[in-house]
Every structure is written in structure tokens, then in C-alpha cells.
Amino acid sequence: MVATQTRTKRDGKYLDLIGYYNPSTTPASFDYDKKKFQDWISKGAIVSDAVKRIVEGKYEYTKYRPGKEETAEKGTEKEVKEEKSVTEETAPATEETPEQA
């Protein structure tokens, strides 16, 4: 866990090392300097969603599986199908009535 500028590359130079998260150990190991963390937040640092979940203890590591990007972005196939059916049901009818013609 590091503090970095938003324009810096993901694996590029960082401003401060705040802590670490290692999902390879059982259970996953995590430690961070609370004082540094609060100091960077007070300076206006933006905390990523993943770091928020790690600090809150709600983060679940999921192993990367190539070829699954589409379902990860859209959700499961079932969710996509349900979303399509809801959209079709709620779409307004676009038929012309005799008054509109």
C-alpha cells in the first residue's frame, strides 16, 4: 500500500510506503501504518476502493482468471440476462397512433 500521484504509472515511483497486503499467506497478511494513512488522508489523498475494503477488513481476494474479463465487467451471465429482460419490460412502446401520423 503506497501513496502515489494519480499520474504516476501503477508500478512507478511512489511518495510513501504505508503498508502491505499479501494474499498468498494463509490467512492473508496485512499491516499498515495508521498514522501515515491518516496523515495522507488529511493531506487530501484519495483512497482506492480496494484499500478501503482492506482497511475495513471486508476485502476478498479473487484469483485472476484470464478470459473472464467480460463477465467481471458485466457481472454474471444470469445478471446480464435479468438486466436485459427488465430493460425490455420497462421500455416504452414506440408505436405510432393514428393521431401522431
Secondary structure per residue as TSV (DSSP state, phi and psi in degrees):
chain	resnum	aa	ss	phi	psi
A	1	M	-	360.0	122.8
A	2	V	E	-133.2	160.7
A	3	A	E	-101.3	127.7
A	4	T	-	-144.0	163.8
A	5	Q	-	-78.0	150.6
A	6	T	T	-66.1	-25.4
A	7	R	T	-86.9	-5.3
A	8	T	S	-79.2	145.0
A	9	K	-	-59.8	156.0
A	10	R	T	-56.1	-44.7
A	11	D	T	-100.2	19.0
A	12	G	S	-86.2	-159.8
A	13	K	-	-66.1	140.0
A	14	Y	-	-121.6	158.6
A	15	L	S	-84.2	-37.5
A	16	D	E	-156.2	138.4
A	17	L	E	-89.7	118.1
A	18	I	-	-100.7	-36.1
A	19	G	E	-174.4	-167.2
A	20	Y	E	-144.7	157.7
A	21	Y	E	-138.5	124.8
A	22	N	E	-124.7	102.2
A	23	P	T	-77.4	-9.1
A	24	S	T	-75.5	-22.2
A	25	T	S	-83.7	157.9
A	26	T	S	-117.8	116.2
A	27	P	S	-70.8	165.7
A	28	A	-	-57.3	135.5
A	29	S	E	-98.0	140.7
A	30	F	E	-150.3	134.2
A	31	D	E	-154.0	142.5
A	32	Y	E	-150.4	158.1
A	33	D	-	-86.6	106.1
A	34	K	H	-61.8	-36.3
A	35	K	H	-65.5	-46.7
A	36	K	H	-62.4	-41.8
A	37	F	H	-58.8	-50.0
A	38	Q	H	-65.7	-35.9
A	39	D	H	-62.5	-45.2
A	40	W	H	-67.5	-36.5
A	41	I	H	-64.8	-40.6
A	42	S	H	-66.5	-24.9
A	43	K	T	-82.6	-4.7
A	44	G	T	103.3	12.5
A	45	A	-	-64.7	143.5
A	46	I	-	-97.4	123.9
A	47	V	-	-91.0	129.8
A	48	S	-	-69.6	159.5
A	49	D	H	-61.0	-40.7
A	50	A	H	-62.0	-43.9
A	51	V	H	-66.0	-39.7
A	52	K	H	-57.6	-45.8
A	53	R	H	-67.1	-37.0
A	54	I	H	-64.2	-46.9
A	55	V	H	-64.0	-38.3
A	56	E	H	-76.2	-12.1
A	57	G	T	81.7	19.0
A	58	K	-	-107.9	5.8
A	59	Y	-	-79.7	133.7
A	60	E	-	-118.7	121.3
A	61	Y	-	-77.3	129.8
A	62	T	-	-120.0	129.4
A	63	K	-	-66.8	140.1
A	64	Y	-	-68.6	132.9
A	65	R	-	-127.1	108.4
A	66	P	T	-57.5	143.7
A	67	G	T	87.6	0.7
A	68	K	-	-107.7	12.9
A	69	E	H	-62.0	-41.3
A	70	E	H	-61.8	-45.1
A	71	T	H	-72.0	-28.1
A	72	A	H	-68.3	-38.6
A	73	E	H	-72.6	-42.4
A	74	K	H	-92.1	-13.3
A	75	G	-	97.1	-170.1
A	76	T	-	-72.7	162.0
A	77	E	H	-60.2	-36.5
A	78	K	H	-61.7	-43.7
A	79	E	H	-63.1	-39.3
A	80	V	H	-65.4	-43.1
A	81	K	H	-64.2	-42.2
A	82	E	H	-64.0	-39.0
A	83	E	H	-64.5	-40.6
A	84	K	H	-63.8	-43.1
A	85	S	H	-67.1	-36.7
A	86	V	H	-66.9	-40.9
A	87	T	H	-63.3	-42.9
A	88	E	H	-65.0	-38.7
A	89	E	H	-69.1	-35.8
A	90	T	H	-93.7	-5.7
A	91	A	S	-67.3	134.5
A	92	P	-	-70.9	147.9
A	93	A	-	-70.8	137.9
A	94	T	-	-114.1	21.9
A	95	E	-	-72.0	144.0
A	96	E	-	-83.9	136.8
A	97	T	-	-93.9	160.7
A	98	P	T	-57.2	-30.1
A	99	E	T	-68.6	-32.5
A	100	Q	T	-76.2	-26.5
A	101	A	-	-73.9	360.0
